[in-house]
Structure formats: structure tokens, C-alpha cells
Amino acid sequence: MTNYRSRITAILVAFVVALLGGFGAGVSAAEPAGPAGVQADCGDTSGFRKTPLSQLPSQATDTYNLIRKGGPYPYPQDDTVFQNRERLLPLCASGYYREYTVKTPGSPDRGARRIVKGKGNEFFYTRDHYRSFVLITF
């Protein structure tokens, strides 16, 4: 019976570790993820391609500046919780991420571009409506 309990315990621990992103998840001190060098509170961002804000479309800088100011935002969906349903960003607690529209010139609607901000002050950019992300560097 003890061996059976040990196996169940090991399986449960492995499941929880996988769910939370593994042991040692986090960003090393050598990898600043935000403008103030603030590290992510959860998940490992080291596997993300890093792109300077200055190399993204100019509208991304406009959105970033609005985020830093606290708005006002042009769309009602801006500054709402991003659910990370695609599970492409580090797995964090519900409500950890918020999303913001990056305007697309000529688009009749919000377009596909977004910035997603984590509570750890990490910023991600997607140009293809959450199919891929880059970590924004400053």
C-alpha cells in the first residue's frame, strides 16, 4: 500500500510541476524583461525571441506609452485580462496578463496586433493575434 501511495504522490507532484511550468521556472537575473529590469513573477521567458520596442511598428510604441500612462485606451477591450488560452506565454495565475490593441493602419477593425503585459512588468508583442509572441526589450 505504501508503494502505491508513493507512486500516486509522485504522479501528482509531476502533474503539478508540469502545470506550473516546471521547477526553477523564472527569469534569471541576467535577463531583464521590462523597462525597469523587473523580472516575471512566474514562468520562464528565456525561450522567447527578444525584440527591441524600437524595431516593432511605431504603433506598438504608441500603445506602450498609453500603457505606461494608464490610458485612456482607444478600445473597450484594452486593459482587460488576457486568458492565455493558447498557452504560448508562461503559465501564470488567472488575471496575471492584460492585453492592449496595437493599431493597424488601414484595418477596418482592431486588427491582429496586440501587446500583452504581465504583472511582472514583462511585455509581449503579437502581430498575428496570439499565434506567436516576442518578448519586448527596452
C-alpha positions as CSV (number, residue, x, y, z in Angstrom):
1,M,0.0,0.0,0.0
2,T,2.9,2.4,0.8
3,N,4.4,1.8,-2.6
4,Y,1.1,2.6,-4.3
5,R,0.8,5.8,-2.3
6,S,4.3,6.8,-3.2
7,R,3.5,6.3,-6.9
8,I,0.3,8.3,-6.7
9,T,2.2,11.1,-4.8
10,A,4.9,11.1,-7.5
11,I,2.3,11.3,-10.2
12,L,0.5,14.2,-8.5
13,V,3.8,16.1,-7.9
14,A,4.8,15.6,-11.6
15,F,1.4,16.8,-12.7
16,V,1.5,20.0,-10.5
17,V,5.1,20.7,-11.7
18,A,4.1,20.3,-15.3
19,L,1.0,22.5,-14.7
20,L,3.1,25.3,-13.1
21,G,5.8,25.2,-15.7
22,G,8.5,23.1,-14.0
23,F,10.9,23.5,-11.2
24,G,13.1,26.6,-11.3
25,A,10.7,28.5,-13.5
26,G,11.6,32.1,-13.7
27,V,13.8,34.5,-15.4
28,S,17.4,34.7,-14.4
29,A,18.7,38.0,-13.1
30,A,20.7,38.4,-16.3
31,E,17.6,38.5,-18.4
32,P,15.7,41.8,-17.8
33,A,12.2,41.5,-19.0
34,G,10.8,45.0,-18.6
35,P,11.9,48.7,-18.7
36,A,13.0,48.7,-15.1
37,G,14.6,45.2,-15.2
38,V,11.6,43.8,-13.3
39,Q,11.5,40.0,-13.6
40,A,8.5,37.9,-14.4
41,D,6.7,36.6,-11.3
42,C,6.0,33.3,-13.0
43,G,7.2,31.2,-15.9
44,D,10.4,31.2,-17.9
45,T,10.7,33.8,-20.7
46,S,14.2,32.8,-21.8
47,G,12.9,30.8,-24.8
48,F,11.2,33.9,-26.4
49,R,12.8,35.8,-29.2
50,K,13.6,39.2,-27.9
51,T,12.8,42.3,-30.0
52,P,13.6,45.9,-29.0
53,L,10.5,48.1,-28.9
54,S,12.2,50.4,-31.4
55,Q,12.1,47.6,-34.0
56,L,8.4,47.0,-33.7
57,P,5.8,49.1,-35.7
58,S,5.6,52.6,-34.4
59,Q,2.0,51.9,-33.3
60,A,3.5,49.5,-30.7
61,T,5.4,52.3,-29.1
62,D,2.2,54.4,-29.0
63,T,0.4,51.5,-27.3
64,Y,3.3,51.0,-24.9
65,N,3.3,54.7,-24.0
66,L,-0.5,54.5,-23.3
67,I,0.0,51.5,-21.0
68,R,2.7,53.4,-19.1
69,K,0.3,56.4,-18.7
70,G,-2.6,54.2,-17.7
71,G,-4.7,55.1,-20.7
72,P,-7.1,56.3,-21.9
73,Y,-7.3,53.4,-24.3
74,P,-9.0,53.6,-27.8
75,Y,-10.8,50.3,-27.5
76,P,-13.0,48.9,-24.7
77,Q,-11.2,45.6,-24.9
78,D,-7.9,47.2,-23.9
79,D,-6.6,46.7,-20.4
80,T,-8.7,43.6,-20.0
81,V,-7.5,40.2,-18.7
82,F,-5.7,38.1,-21.3
83,Q,-6.6,34.5,-20.7
84,N,-3.5,32.9,-22.4
85,R,-5.8,30.2,-23.8
86,E,-3.2,29.4,-26.5
87,R,-0.8,28.6,-23.6
88,L,2.1,30.3,-25.6
89,L,3.0,32.6,-22.7
90,P,4.4,31.3,-19.4
91,L,1.6,29.7,-17.5
92,C,0.6,32.1,-14.7
93,A,-2.3,32.7,-12.4
94,S,-5.6,33.9,-13.9
95,G,-5.5,37.7,-14.2
96,Y,-1.7,37.8,-14.5
97,Y,-1.8,39.2,-18.1
98,R,-3.6,42.1,-19.6
99,E,-4.0,42.9,-23.3
100,Y,-3.8,46.1,-25.4
101,T,-4.5,46.8,-29.0
102,V,-1.7,47.9,-31.3
103,K,-3.5,49.8,-34.1
104,T,-3.1,48.5,-37.6
105,P,-3.2,51.3,-40.3
106,G,-5.9,50.6,-42.8
107,S,-7.6,47.8,-40.8
108,P,-11.4,48.2,-40.5
109,D,-11.3,46.8,-37.0
110,R,-8.8,46.3,-34.2
111,G,-6.6,44.2,-36.4
112,A,-4.4,41.4,-35.1
113,R,-1.6,43.2,-33.3
114,R,-1.5,43.3,-29.5
115,I,0.8,43.9,-26.6
116,V,0.3,41.6,-23.6
117,K,1.7,42.8,-20.3
118,G,2.4,40.6,-17.3
119,K,2.2,41.7,-13.7
120,G,6.0,41.2,-13.5
121,N,6.3,44.1,-16.0
122,E,7.1,41.9,-18.9
123,F,5.7,42.9,-22.3
124,F,5.0,40.6,-25.2
125,Y,4.0,41.6,-28.8
126,T,2.0,39.5,-31.2
127,R,1.4,40.6,-34.8
128,D,-0.8,37.6,-35.6
129,H,-3.5,37.6,-32.9
130,Y,-1.8,35.3,-30.4
131,R,-0.4,32.7,-32.8
132,S,3.2,33.8,-31.8
133,F,4.8,36.3,-29.4
134,V,8.1,38.0,-29.0
135,L,9.4,39.4,-25.7
136,I,9.8,43.2,-26.0
137,T,13.1,44.6,-24.7
138,F,13.9,48.2,-23.9
